[in-house]
Amino acid sequence: MSRLRQFSQILFGLMLFLLLVSHASSQGGPFSWLPLPLPTAVSGYGWQIGVLSLLPLLVVGGWWLGSQTPTLALPLLGKGDGSLSLEGEGWGEGGIVVPLATFSLLVLLRLNSATVHLVAMLGLCWLIYLFLVNHPTWQQKWLWRVLAGVLLVQGAVAVCQFILQRELGSAWLGEPTLDLLVEGTSVAQRDGQNWLRAYGLNSHPNQLGLLLTTLILLIWPQQARLEPLALRGFFWLALLVGVAGLLVSLSRSAWLALGVGGVIFLIHRRPALRRSWRHFAVPLAILLASILLFVLVYGDLMASRLVALDSPLESRSLWERQRDLGIAVQLIGKRPFLGTGLGQYLAAAQAINPSAVTVHNVPLLMGAELGAVGLILWLLFWLWPLGRYGRSAKHRVGTAVWLALIVMGLVHPEPTLFLPKGAVLWGLAAAQWHAVEPGGGE
């Protein structure tokens, strides 16, 4: 039985790594390798579902078979300490489970054949969350190593793209084709010329920024407990490469989100951290020096993103976002109770304006697709954990990551429960409210 649980943990780590280190698309990615035969109704969309797509089922199967008590008993009121529990298993903190379950119920009530794949992403979020809550030892010991590996790969690819100003030819991992001459490629301006923003193995530089910011905040507390020199070297190398990838994404919102999360860590500084300053003073100095070097070399490029907002490129981007915000508000006004339907936003928006794209604001997106009830439940999902646990120092990791995701969600459409990386990141973030931080709480 224990071997099955260990096997499920190995598969979970592999699944998590592949989900975060690659980009799932109809053109490639690990989850399209060795495609399975599909019904005509599904294969007609051009998607390929590979053998690795079965990993979630194998994880759940190994976890269930390896459990000592596979039968569940659900108490309605939990244990009286803010947690909900199963017999032998755990639901984690009630402050996260209740709003997430309520939102999930609303989505299930709207389930149809066109939204099955979106509900599957919601299920992926639940799997990530529940697995981590029920495997606290694995989460403490191994989760940061998986995330650090992702930082190394995504950051290294991003830096190479930025330096070479093209893709690396890693379509087998889902890397998009990047061409400065193709309209739609995300660029910044340098000396009047287009300069490619790094994508990593993602669909957009802002998704890269979202990913790296979240992972950096998630692994940062580990620096307080890394004793073997090899582990400390691995940690700081991953952090350095991850920060480098975040810089070359040129994602303003990701920089802001990282700053917000960093402020939370500063507010709730740990005494153990202050006492162990000598262990990370040198690598931290190297990290800060690398950031300063980047600013000196590419300061003009950063200025074009931070200051020169009146340039034609930035002005157009801001105008398009304002246009899409207005369209989202218009859609909510037209269908305030039912919404357009899950996954139907773009079609409804383009019926108003053919140039419309997905609104860069997750609450408005939820309100437009799921109506006022969906908007309220989404805001509860965001705010309930913060109100219940956010002021506690022992929940500083959860608070930092949660606020960073909210910041990104206010200006981008990626941090939802219906995209693969968004679902995984919310699952990771949700588990932090229940996690025991290395070294204990304040």
Secondary structure, 3 states (H helix, E strand, C coil): CHHHHHHHHHHHHHHHHHHHHCCCCCCCCHHHCCECCCCHHHHCCCCCCEHHHHHHHHHHHHHHHHCCCCCCCCCCCCCCCCEEECCCCEEEEHHHHHHHHHHHHHHHHCCCCCCHHHHHHHHHHHHHHHHHHHCHHHHHHHHHHHHHHHHHHHHHHHHHHHHHCCCCCCHHHCCCCCCCCCCCCCEEEECCEEEECCCCCCCCHHHHHHHHHHHHHHHHHHHHCCCCHHHHHHHHHHHHHHHHHHHHHCCHHHHHHHHHHHHHHHHCCCHHHHHCHHHHHHHHHHHHHHHHHHHHHHHHHHHHHHCCCCCHHHHHHHHHHHHHHHHHHHHHHHCCCCCCCCCCHHHHHHHHCCCCCCCCCHHHHHHHHHHHHHHHHHHHHHHHHHHHHCCCHHHHHHHHHHHHHHHHHCCCCCCCCCCHHHHHHHHHHHHHCCCCCCCCCC
